[in-house]
Amino acid sequence: MTDHTDSKGRTPAARVMAVKRATPALATEQWEATQLLTALLDAAAAHGVTLDDFDWVADLPGACLDVTRRKTS
């Protein structure tokens, strides 16, 4: 597994925890979103893509949390 810390030193877990939504996420939702984010970043790393690259075009941590929350609601 690759270290996916961003250029500001934030881990995937820290990035997910920083996502703000109208209804705060549960710890289990944050954990599941972090697992999803890490899996996506593992796949992206094989193509030389990092979380910083995604930051240019999308809120990937936020999207992972939203998908996780949608699947559990």
PAKE-857876 format. One record per residue (C-alpha): residue in three letters; y, x, z. Coordinates in Angstrom, 2 decimals. Layout:
<atoms>
[atom ALA,[Y,X,Z]] ...
</atoms>
This chain:
<atoms>
[atom MET,[0.00,0.00,0.00]] [atom THR,[3.44,1.28,-0.94]] [atom ASP,[6.45,1.44,1.37]] [atom HIS,[8.83,-1.15,-0.07]] [atom THR,[11.86,-0.28,2.04]] [atom ASP,[15.03,-0.92,0.05]] [atom SER,[17.89,1.51,-0.52]] [atom LYS,[19.59,0.27,2.67]] [atom GLY,[16.47,0.99,4.75]] [atom ARG,[15.39,-2.64,5.14]] [atom THR,[11.70,-3.51,5.12]] [atom PRO,[10.32,-6.57,3.34]] [atom ALA,[9.92,-8.25,6.74]] [atom ALA,[13.56,-7.55,7.61]] [atom ARG,[14.65,-8.91,4.23]] [atom VAL,[12.69,-12.14,4.76]] [atom MET,[14.03,-12.51,8.31]] [atom ALA,[17.59,-12.19,6.97]] [atom VAL,[17.18,-15.18,4.62]] [atom LYS,[19.38,-18.05,5.78]] [atom ARG,[18.48,-21.65,5.04]] [atom ALA,[19.73,-24.96,6.46]] [atom THR,[16.57,-25.25,8.54]] [atom PRO,[15.52,-21.96,10.17]] [atom ALA,[12.12,-20.64,9.13]] [atom LEU,[9.24,-20.55,11.55]] [atom ALA,[7.74,-17.18,12.45]] [atom THR,[4.54,-18.12,10.59]] [atom GLU,[6.55,-18.99,7.48]] [atom GLN,[8.38,-15.66,7.68]] [atom TRP,[5.07,-13.82,8.07]] [atom GLU,[3.51,-15.58,5.08]] [atom ALA,[6.64,-14.98,2.98]] [atom THR,[6.55,-11.28,3.90]] [atom GLN,[2.90,-11.08,2.83]] [atom LEU,[3.76,-12.71,-0.50]] [atom LEU,[6.79,-10.47,-1.02]] [atom THR,[4.74,-7.36,-0.28]] [atom ALA,[2.00,-8.43,-2.71]] [atom LEU,[4.57,-9.04,-5.45]] [atom LEU,[6.22,-5.68,-4.78]] [atom ASP,[2.82,-3.95,-4.88]] [atom ALA,[2.28,-5.41,-8.36]] [atom ALA,[5.82,-4.57,-9.47]] [atom ALA,[5.48,-0.97,-8.27]] [atom ALA,[2.78,-0.42,-10.89]] [atom HIS,[5.56,-1.02,-13.43]] [atom GLY,[8.13,1.14,-11.67]] [atom VAL,[10.04,-1.88,-10.35]] [atom THR,[11.39,-1.98,-6.79]] [atom LEU,[12.98,-4.56,-4.53]] [atom ASP,[16.36,-3.00,-5.36]] [atom ASP,[15.69,-3.71,-9.04]] [atom PHE,[14.94,-7.36,-8.26]] [atom ASP,[18.17,-7.58,-6.26]] [atom TRP,[20.10,-7.24,-9.51]] [atom VAL,[18.67,-10.49,-10.87]] [atom ALA,[17.08,-12.58,-8.11]] [atom ASP,[16.77,-13.20,-4.38]] [atom LEU,[13.08,-12.36,-4.25]] [atom PRO,[12.79,-12.47,-0.42]] [atom GLY,[14.48,-15.89,-0.42]] [atom ALA,[12.25,-17.14,-3.22]] [atom CYS,[9.13,-16.01,-1.34]] [atom LEU,[10.28,-17.86,1.76]] [atom ASP,[11.13,-21.00,-0.23]] [atom VAL,[7.73,-20.99,-1.97]] [atom THR,[5.91,-20.43,1.31]] [atom ARG,[7.81,-23.22,3.02]] [atom ARG,[7.21,-25.60,0.12]] [atom LYS,[3.46,-24.91,0.19]] [atom THR,[3.24,-25.64,3.93]] [atom SER,[5.44,-28.76,4.01]] 
</atoms>
